[in-house]
């Protein structure tokens, strides 16, 4: 008798292997998405920093009056500019899809810009 096909044991082994691969891959995928959200926040903050500097020059060298409406951020990214005066401002960013990740930037004036810090 010539039977073709897979035995139950062979099918179970394949299902177990697929399950092991899924257990390994799903957390990695979640971490990659989280990094992508943080990158979107950082990119939007860099664009807003550039727009703030252009607004600073256009408005008589003051940051007062420059705000987060200067750019259209990425989908899901919220940007807030605060503390604008002639030499300083701060930016805070949050992504709707991240529960506890935020980014912040503090511009205290001077030629060297501060760093974007994400936590």
JOLIN-V102176 format. One record per pair of residues at least 6 apart in sequence whose ideal C-beta (glycine too) atoms are under 8 Angstrom apart, sorted by sequence separation. I is the first residue (numbers start at 1). J is the second residue. D is the distance in Angstrom with one decimal. If there is no record, write none. Layout:
{{I	J	D} {I	J	D}}
This chain:
{{56	62	6.8} {59	65	5.5} {73	79	5.3} {83	89	5.6} {95	101	6.7} {107	113	6.4} {108	114	6.5} {56	63	5.4} {59	66	6.7} {82	89	7.1} {83	90	5.0} {94	101	7.6} {107	114	5.9} {55	63	7.3} {71	79	7.7} {81	89	5.8} {82	90	5.2} {94	102	5.2} {106	114	5.1} {81	90	7.2} {82	91	8.0} {93	102	6.6} {94	103	7.9} {105	114	6.1} {55	65	7.4} {56	66	6.5} {81	91	5.5} {82	92	7.2} {92	102	6.5} {93	103	4.4} {105	115	7.6} {52	63	6.3} {55	66	3.7} {68	79	4.5} {80	91	7.1} {92	103	7.4} {93	104	7.5} {105	116	4.9} {68	80	5.8} {79	91	6.3} {80	92	4.8} {92	104	5.3} {104	116	7.4} {105	117	7.5} {68	81	4.6} {79	92	7.4} {80	93	7.8} {91	104	7.0} {103	116	5.6} {104	117	5.4} {52	66	5.2} {67	81	5.0} {79	93	5.3} {90	104	6.9} {91	105	4.4} {103	117	6.8} {104	118	7.9} {51	66	7.7} {55	70	6.1} {66	81	7.0} {78	93	6.8} {90	105	6.6} {103	118	4.2} {104	119	8.0} {77	93	6.1} {78	94	4.9} {90	106	5.0} {91	107	7.8} {102	118	7.1} {103	119	7.9} {67	84	7.2} {77	94	7.5} {78	95	7.6} {90	107	7.0} {101	118	6.5} {102	119	6.2} {52	70	6.8} {66	84	5.9} {77	95	5.4} {78	96	7.3} {88	106	7.8} {89	107	5.2} {101	119	7.1} {51	70	3.8} {65	84	7.2} {76	95	5.2} {77	96	7.8} {88	107	5.9} {48	68	6.7} {51	71	5.3} {64	84	5.0} {76	96	4.1} {88	108	5.4} {63	84	4.2} {64	85	5.8} {76	97	5.7} {87	108	7.5} {88	109	5.6} {48	70	6.3} {62	84	8.0} {63	85	6.3} {64	86	6.9} {87	109	3.6} {48	71	5.4} {62	85	7.2} {63	86	6.8} {66	89	7.2} {68	91	7.6} {47	71	5.1} {62	86	4.5} {63	87	7.3} {48	73	7.8} {61	86	7.0} {63	88	7.0} {63	89	4.6} {44	71	7.0} {44	73	4.4} {52	81	7.2} {44	74	5.5} {43	74	7.1} {48	79	5.7} {41	74	8.0} {44	77	5.0} {48	81	7.2} {40	74	4.4} {45	79	6.9} {44	79	5.9} {40	76	7.5} {41	77	5.6} {40	77	5.6} {52	89	6.4} {37	76	7.5} {52	91	7.9} {49	91	7.1} {48	91	5.9} {63	107	7.8} {45	91	5.5} {45	93	5.3} {44	93	6.4} {42	93	7.9} {41	93	4.1} {41	94	7.4} {41	95	5.6} {40	95	6.5} {52	107	7.4} {49	105	6.7} {38	95	7.6} {37	95	4.3} {45	103	6.0} {49	107	7.3} {37	97	5.6} {38	98	7.6} {41	101	7.7} {45	105	5.6} {37	98	5.1} {41	102	8.0} {42	103	6.1} {41	103	4.6} {38	101	6.0} {33	97	7.5} {34	98	6.5} {37	101	6.8} {49	113	6.8} {38	103	7.0} {34	101	6.9} {46	116	7.4} {45	116	5.4} {42	116	5.5} {42	118	6.9} {41	118	7.0} {38	118	5.4}}
